[in-house]
Structures are given as C-alpha cells and as structure tokens.
Amino acid sequence: MRAAALLVMVGLLLTPGAGPVSAQGAKPRPATAKPAAPAPPALFTTPLSLDEMRGKQAVLTTAAGEIVIDLLPEHAPNHVGLFIKTAREGGLTGTTFHRVVRQGIVQGGDPLTKDPATRGKAGTGGLNLVAREGLTEKHTRGAVSAVIVPGRPDSGGTQFFICIVDQPSLDGQHTIFGRVSEGLRVAQRISEGAADDKGVPVDPVAVTAVVIRDKPAEVPPPFSTESVEALAKVTAVLETSLGDITIGFTPDKAPEHVRNFLRLAALGVYDGTTWHRVVKGFVVQTGMMSTRTAPLTDAQERHIRQMKAEFNDQPHDLGVVSMARQAEVDSASTSFFIVTARAQSLDQKYTVFGKVLAGLDVVQAIEAVPVNGEAPLTEVTLRRVRVVTP
C-alpha cells in the first residue's frame, strides 16, 4: 500500500496545497510599539570536515529493532554534522518517534519527547538550528529528511522523518541528509502502530541508543563471483509439501538468471511461498512474493530486482525451469515455473535457466491438484529452497 504524499513540518502533517493557518475572529487592535526582539541565534555550522563525516552510518536502536542510516555529508554537511554531534552527545537517546503516518512516514528526534512532562509539546522542540542545504535529493523510500517550521526553510534541527514510501511532494522543500540502508521494515512497523487521528502514537517507540560508526566494507552478494563452470555444478533442492524436486542449472545459457535464482534461494526469499498457478499439461508456477507466509527482510528485499532477459536456444520441454515475467520483456523477478509438457509457444520468449534432475513425480503431483481455473484448491507450499554446492 502506498501512502499519499505528505508535508511534514513541526509535527504537523499537512496535505499538499494546504493554505496558511490564520487566527479566526480576532479583533483588530491599534499598532503599539514593541520592544526589539532579541537577535536569533547563529545557525549551526559543523566543525567537522567532509573527510571526517564521509562513510559514516548512524545505528538507531529501538524496541522494534535497529535502523541503520547512511549519512550524506556531501549533500548536507551541516545537517549531518548536527546529527552526528547530537547523537554523540546523547541528544537523540531517549527520544521517541512522536508522529507516524501508517506506511507513509515516521517522525522523531524531538528532545521534548525525552521527558514525560514535555511530551505534550512533541513536534515543537529541537528546531531553528540549521539552514537548509542542497535540495536535489529525492524523497524516495528510505530517505531521511529534516523537519522544518512551515514557511521557514532555514529552521531545520534535530527532528527528522523517514519516508516509508516515495514522497515526491516533499522534494525541494526538505533537506535529505541520509538514507536507510537497513531496518526500513522496522520503520515501517513503527508507522503501523496504533495512533490517534493526528498521528500521535498510542505507545511511542523510543530510541534507546544511537551509535555513529564507519560504514562496513561491502560484501559481494552471494553467487556474484563464481565462474560459469562452478555455477554449473551447483544444484538446488525445492522442498515442497508434496516432496523434493532437485534442479540443475545452465549458466552458460543464462548466467545472470542462475546467479539471481541461487542468490534469492540462499537468502531464503523463496521459503514459505506457494505454488500459486497450475495449468495442466503446461506449467506449474511458484516464487511469487505475495504468497510468502512472512514479510521479506531488508536484506532479502534489497536483492529483488527485475532481470534483463536472457532468451536462449533451450526448448521448453518437460522438466525445464524458466522465469515468469510480465508483458515487458525485461520484467522477470522472482517467480519461476516448471514445464510439464512440451511448450513450444514459450521458446525464445521466456528465459530457461535450469532443468529438473530428480523429483519429476513431485512436479506431476503438483500438476494433479484440483484447481479453480489456474488457482490450486489444495495449497502446495515451497517450504524451502536448499542450495547444494560441490
């Protein structure tokens, strides 16, 4: 579900196009002299250099899990510097996510949420500290952005919000200073907690610790470096509720599809899906993410992508394993099918990447379940895909 785009300012969630708030019914008064207002404090400028901030992450520990944010000092050095300073001084520890929009955003960082006596003013603290910076970054899923006072672009501070979904209406208005690299599912769960009609959580989730660390070195994803010869020796066992099916692979014909399948299998992406489509005398199909019994983790979701087609000369014969796709040629992702009879109409239109080595009787048992159209009436589960390397 995608939430509508929202403006997030000083704890107020305003729909795009909302006009300014003005007092109603106030009686005009004669102008009177007022004492000069004190000069506003100087806005924060970080003493840290780009080199000191580059490659840093913030790890937010909450009761709901950890959220890891990759900081973007090249884009917003003063916002990142303020965030690092506040975190290292303990200014974020004990704060809560004080406002949420279900599957839309979560908002936190207000120091007033630390003290039960001041939580009623949540959304008004920690502001007017830093001027806005480069606005070229987009408010896509996972963006971490600064809260501001309506009509005052240079009013950012310690308050921030995380986009659970894309929020394009916020582009060019708020300074993005980080992106969630791990734990977006945690933020999403926080957004789904019970809240009142203003988005104030019934039981706010607190930040119990914040650690600023160097970003760990990237590890190559599984099955990204093996040779074609090595991949050809790998097999996968599909453990289904009707028995096991062992498949082998043809990386010489579709190397990226083989790597993709093995990677998703090793990460457990296929575990708990069902055989959602049975067309007798044609194919049995599984691997669709909407049939999973558990939500994907961040690590799993990060590796799901659409594949560029690798059509090849392997015919769609009995026992062939091939990738399902949408109308677009390069749209194969996770769903795959096993052919149960010669299907010439599929040749050169779908990417064949493997073949059943054992368990064809199990494939035929799946094909034999009763169906309503193409939907099985008896659920057959793909409990696990076990990768076997020599």
N, C-alpha and C positions, 0 to 999 in steps of 0.2 A: 504494500500500500504506500502510496506517495502522499505526503502531507502537502498542503498548499503552501506556497512561498510566504514567508512571514518576515516582517521587520522586527528586529529585536533591539529595544532601546530602554535602558534604565529599568529593566524588569517589566516593561510593558510590551506586549506582543500586539503589534498593530498591523492590520491588513493593508496591503499596498493601496496607495491612493487616499488613505485616511487623512482628513484635514487637520489643522492645528486645533488643539484643545483650548477653549477660551471660557472665561467665567461668564455665567449667565445671571442676568438680573442685577448686576452690580450697579449702584447709583453713581453717577459722575461726581467727582469731588474737585474742588479748586486745586490748582497746582500749588504745591508748597515746597519750600527749599528743604533739601535733604542733605545730611552730612555726606561728604565724599566717601564712596565705597573704598575699602582697602584694595590695594593692587592685588590682582590674582597671583598666586604663587607661580614661580617659573616652572614650565613643563619639563618633564623628565628627559634627560639625555644620558644615554648609557655610557659609562666609562669603559665598558668592555669593547675590545676591537672585534672586527668581523672574524678574525682568526680564532679568538677566544670563544666565540659563540658558534662557529661553524661546526657542523657534525654533531650537534647536541640533541638529546632527547629528554623529554620530561615524562617520568613514570608516575602516574596518579594512582594510588592505591585506594580502593573503596570497598565497602562491604559487598558490592555487586561484582567486584573483580578489578583487574588492572586496565588502565587506559594509557597507552604509550603514544606520545605526541612527538613527531619530528618537527623541530623548530626551524623557522625560516628567516635567519638574520639578514640574508642578502635582500630579502623583500621588505622586512620591517624591523630594522635593527633596534630601535628604541623600545618597541613593544616586546621583542624577545628579551632585550636587556632587563626591562622592568619585570617580566615574568620570571626570569632566572633569579633576579635579586629578591623578589617577593617570596619565591619558593625556598631559596636558600636561607632566608631569614625566618621561615616558618609561617609566613603570612597566609599561605593557602591551606596549610594543615588545619583541619577542624572546620573549614568552611563546608557548605552544603551546595548541592545542586538545587537552587531555590525556585527554579521555574522550569517547566517542561511543556513541550507540545508532543503529544503522542506520535511517535515515528516521524517527528519533524526536527526538533532541536532539544538540547538540554543546556541550561544556563547556570553558571556558577562563578566562584571567585570573589563573592562579596564578603568582606571581613565582618560585616554586621551579622552574618549568619553564624558566627562562632559562638555568640553569647545569646542564650535564650531570651534575655531581656531586650535585645535589639533586633531579634529576628522578624518582628513585625514591620521593620523598615527595610527588609530584604529587597535588593534591587536598586537601592539608592547609595550604597557605600562603595568606596574604592574607585571613584570616577574622577574626571578632570585632572588627570595626571600626565597624559601623554598626547602629543599631536598625532593626527592620522598620518599614515605613510602610504607608500605605493599601493594603488588600488587595482592593479592589473590581474591579480589572482582571482579565480572564480570560486564562488561558494558551492562547490560540488560536495558530494557525500564525503564526510570526514574532515572538512575544513574546520579549523579552529580560528575564531574571529573575535574581535574586540567589541564589547558593548559600548554604546555612546549615548549621550543625552540627546533627545530629539532636537534637531536644529543646531546642534553644536558639534561639528565634525571633529574638533580637537579636544574631545572630552573622554577619550579612552582611559583605561586604568587597569585595575586588576581583574575586573569582571570579563568573562569570556563566554562564548557559546560554541557548541559543537553541532555541526549540521549532520543530522542522521540521513537526510536525503538531500538532493540538489536543491538549493535555494537561490535561483537566479535573480530574483527581485532584490536581493541584498548586494549584488555586485556593484562595485563603485561607491558604496556607502560606508562599508565597514572594513577595517584593516585585518586581513588574514595574516596571522603570524605563525601558524603551524598546521600540520595535518596529522590526523590519527593514523598511525601505521599498524597498531594492534589494539584490540579492545573496542572496536566500533560496535560490536554486538553488545558489549557491556553498556555502552552509552545508550544504545537502542533500548535495552531492558530498563534502564533508568527512565527513559522517556515514556515508557509504557506503564509506569507506576500510577497508582490512584492519585488524582489531583482534582482541585476544585475548578470552577468554571473560569478562573483567571490563570490556571496553570500552576497554582501553588501546590506542591506535593503534600499529600496527607502525611507521609513518613519520609521526609527528605533524606537522600543518600549523602553521607558525609565523606569528604576526602580525609583519609586517616594519615596519609603520608605522601610527600612529593619528593622525588629524587631527580636531580639533574645529572645525566650521565652522557658519556660518549656513545654515539650510535655504534652498536656492534657491527663488525665486518659482515657483509652479506655472504650467505652460504648459497652456493648454486642449488637450485631446486632439484628434487630427485629426478634421476634419469635425463639429465640435461647434458651430461658429458660422455656417456658411454658410446662406444663405437657401434656402427650398424651391425658388425659381426657379433658383438657382445649382446646387443638387444635381441638378436635372432635366437639366442639360447635361453632367453627368459620366457617363462610361462606364467599364466595366471589361472588360479582356481576360483571359479564362481561358485560359492557355497550358497545354494538355494534351499528353500524349504522342501523341495522335491528331490534334492540330491545335488551332487557336484558336477560341474562342467569345467573341463580343462581346455584352455585355448592357447595356441601359439601365435606368433606374430610375424609379419612380413615387413620389417623396417626398410628393406631395400626398395619397397614399392611406396610406402607411406611413412617415412621416418618420424615426422612431427606428430602424426596421429598416434603412432605407437608410443612415443615419449609421453604425449599428453595422457593417454589412457593409463599407462603404468604409473605416472605421477599422481593422477587422481586416485587410482587404486591404492597406492602406497599411503596416501594421506587419509584414506578411509572415506572418501567422498561418496563412493557407491554403496557403502554399508547402510543397510536399512531401507534401500529403495525397493520398489516392487516391479514386477513385470506388468506394465500398465497397458500394453497393447498386444493382442494376439489375433493374427489374421491367418486363418487355417490355410495350409497349402502355400504360404507366402513367407511370413516372418513372425518372430516373437521379439518384443522390444522392451528395454528397461533403461535405467540410468537417468530418468527424468527427476530433477531435483525437487519438484513439488510433491513427489511421492515419498520423500525421506521421512523417517519417524522422528528425527531430531534436527534442529537447525544446524546449518553449517557453522563451523568455527571461522574466525578471521583468517587463519592460515589456509583453510580449505577454500574459502571463498576467493582468496587472493589469486589462486591458481586456476580458477574457472574463467575461460575466455573462449571466444569464437575462433574457429580454426580456418585457415586458408585451405581450400580443397586440394586434395592430392589424388585426383582421379587417376586410375591406373588400369592396366590390362587384365587384372584378376577378375574372372567372371563371378557373378553372384550365384554360386552353386550351393547345394545342400551343405550346411555347416559353416558357411562363410560368415565372418564377423565384419560388420560395416557400420559406419557412423550415420546416424539420422541427422537430418538438417531441416531448416525451414525453406521457404521458397528461394531465399538468397543462396547463391552457391557457396559462399564462404561463411556459413552460419552454424556449422556443426559445433557442438559444445561438449555435452556430457552424455546425451542419450545415444545408445547404440542398439543394433538389432542382430539377430542370428537368422540366417535364411533357412527355411525348412523345405524348400523345393526350388528348382531352377527358376530364377527370376531375371530373365534377360533384359526386361524393361529397366532394371536398375543399373545395368552396366554403364560405366563411364559417367554416371550421374551421381553416384554416392561413393565415398572413399572406403574401399576394402582395406583392412589393416591386419586381419588375422583369420584363423580358422579353428574350429573345434577339433581338438586332438582326442578327447575322451569325454563321454557323457552325452553323446548324441541321443541316447534313450531318454535322458532327462529333458533335453530340448523338446523331444517329441511328446513327453508327458506334459510339459508346459503348454504345448500347442493343443493338447487334447482337453484342457479345462473348458468348462462351459463359458460362453460369452454372451454379452448383450451387445450386438454389433461387433465392435472390436475390443470392448472393455471386458476383461475377465470377471466372471461372477465369483470365482474362487480365487482368493488372494494368494499369489505366489511371491514370496519375499526373496530378494537378493540379500541375504544376511551379511555377507562379507565377500570381498574380493581379495584373495591371498596371492601376493606376488612371490613367485619362486625363482630364485636366481641360482645358477650352477655353482 
